[in-house]
């Protein structure tokens, strides 16, 4: 049986790194795609040491907002492996500011990374995915796809757009056997969130009180949801958004 190859963008840290680690532990070859070449290389080396596969795990330096770079990266992967069994569009950035103070540059950057980047990578991966037996794409949405996030207008807008992208690709690409789904995490204990807690831009107590499960999530918990959507166990799950948010988006408490 050939080793299944999955590309994880934003794979050098946070949810992306946790996802790559879990997939590698289950026998996948992971392509760690990250804007930082050194970060991608370091994470691929960790995977090689802990979960070796024939041919090794792969580090790819790519800016998901650069169409030329994305196309070249996936063309190289297609030439090398022939097919890809999975793509996780996990690259992301976040800048906080009131809407009236949000610069056009930061607005464009966040939409480009989260939304345009997911389209560019999906489009570039399409030929290799279409050659695989059970290919799947998982996009990373957010609680910001469900409710407004004050101070994060660009992020919430981009993540809401990810839902439209997911559904439309699912409709168009289902005939090619490519399943497309999304995961919408709640507040997860990534370095990005932890930095917000340290800097005071996020209030951990308020987040925990607002979440019915009473805690932050862990990157590994989101990785398990992503792995499920990539797997044969989710073979008839298509065009869905799976919330993994501790219940925060279903709590209508007004107290």
N, C-alpha and C positions, 0 to 999 in steps of 0.2 A: 504493500500500500504506500502510495506517495505521501510525503509529508505535506500537510495542509499549510498553506502560507496565508497569513493575515497581516495587513498593513494597519498600523495604529498611528495616526497623526497626533501630535502632542504626546508622543509615547515616552518621552524622557522623564516625565515627572507626574505627580498627582494621579488622577484617575487613569490617565493613559498608561503610566508606568505600572500601576496596579493591574490593569487589564492585560498588558503584555506579559506580566509575570504569571498571572493565572493561566493565560492561554498557553504559555510555554510549558507550564507544569502539566498541562493536559496533552502535550505532544505536538502543538502547533509550532511551525517556524514563524517567528515574529519579526516583522520589518518595523523597526523603531524609527519612525519618521519625526523629525523635530527640527525646528529652525536652527537650533544650536548643534553644530556638528559634534562638538565634544560631549555634550549631554547625551546625544543619540548613541555615540560610540561607547560611552561609559555604561549606559543601560544595556546595550546589546552584549557587551562583555560580561556583565553580571548574569544575563540569561544564558550565555554560552557556558559559563562556569557551573551554574546551578542546574540547567535543563538543556544539556547538549542535544543537538539534532544534526542529522547528516547535512553537511553544507553550511551549518552554522546559522545563527540568527544574523540579522542584517541591520546595519545603521545607515540611515539616509538623511542627509541634511537637505531640507526643503522648506521654503517659505510658501505656505499654502495660498497666499494671495498673489503669487507670481505664476501666471498661467504657463509661461515658457518653462520655468523650472519644474512645475508640477508635471507637465506633459513629458518632459525629458526623464524625470525620475520614474514615472510609471512605465514609460517605454522601455527603460532599462530593466525594470523588474519583470515586465512581460517577456522580454527577450531571454532573461535569465531563467525564469520559472515556467513560462508558458501560460499558466493560469494562476489566478488568485482566488482563494476560497472566501476571503473576507476583507472588509474595509471598515475600520472604526474611525469616524471623523470626530476626533477629540481635541484638535487644536483650539486654543481659546485664550482670550485676553479680557481684562476687565479694568475699566477706569471709572471712578465714581465722581459725579458732579451733577448739580441740578440741571434740568433740561435747558434752562435759559442761559446757562454758562457752559454748556457742552460745545466744544469747538467742532467745526465741520471735519477737521482732520481726525479727531478722536472718534467721531461718529462713523466716518468712513472706515477707519481702521478696524473697529469692532465688527461692523457689518461684513467687511472684507474677510476677516479671519474666520468668524463663525459661520457665515452664510455663503458668501461667494467661495470661500475656501472649500467648504463641503461640496459645493457643486463642482468646482474644478477638479477635486480629487475623485469624486464619483464618476465624472465624465471621463477622466483619464484612465480610471481603473476599469471602465465598462468592457473593453475588449477582452481583458484577462478574466474578469468575472464571468462573462458570458461563456467562456470555455470550460469553466469549472462545473462539477456535477451538482453541487448544492451551495451556490454562492449566496452571500448575504452582506448587506451594508447595515451598520448601526450608526445613527447620528446621535450626537449628544445635545439634547434640548435642556430644559431647566424648569424650575418652578416659575421662572420669569416668562415661560410660555403660557402660564395659566393666569397669573395675576400680575398687576403692575409692580415694578420694583423702583420705588422712589430713589432718585440719585443715580439710576443705572438705565437711563432711557435707551441708549444705544444697545446695550447688552440685552435688555428685555425684548427690544424690537428684533434684534438679530435672532434670538432664540425662538421667538414666535414664528419668524420666517422659516426656521428649521422644520417646523411642523408641516408647513405648506410644501417645502422641498421634499420631505419624507413621503408625504401622501402622493404627490405628483409622480415622483420617481417610481413609487410602488405601482401605480396604475400603468405607467409607461413600460416599465421593465419587468413586470411580472411575466409577460409572455416569453421573456428570455430566461426565466427561471431564477431571476435575481430577486431575492426577498429584501425589502427595505423597511426598516423599523427605526424607532427612536427611543431613547431612554431620557426621562426627565428627572434628574437628581434634585433632591432638596439641598439643605445645607450640609456639606460634607467636610470632614476635617482635613482638607488639603492644605498645602502651604499657603495658597492664595487666601483661603478663608482664615487660616491661623494668623496670617499677616494682618488681615482686617481686624481681627480680635485684638491683636497686640497694639495696633494703631488707634483703636477706638472707633473705627468706622463701622464695626459690627458689634452688637451686644450679645454675647453668648447666652446670658441669662434670659434675655427676651426671646432669642431664637429657640432655646430649649423649652420655655414655657409655651411658645406658639406651636411646637411640634408635639402631637399627641403621644408619640413614643418617648418623649422626654429626653432626647439626646441628639447630638449631631450624628450623622452617618459617617461611615468610614469608606475610604476609596475602594477597599477590597469588596465591600458590599455592592457597590455599583458595578465593579468588575464582574461579579457573579451574574448580574442581570444581563450585562453585555454578552458574556459568554453563553448564556442561555439563548439569547436571540440569534447568536451566530450558529448555534448547534442544531443537530437534527431534531432535538426535542421540540424545537420551535418551527418545524418544517411547514406548518400551515398558518403561522403568525405572519401577517403581511400588512404593511401600512399602518401599524399601530404605534401608539406612544405609551410606553410602560412607565408609570410614575414610580419612583423609588425615593420617596421624600418623607418617610416617617409619618405620613398622614397630614402634613402641613396644609396641603391644598384642598382638603375635604373638611377641615374644621371650621364650622360656622359660628363658633363661640364669640359672643360680643362682650364678655365680661373682662 
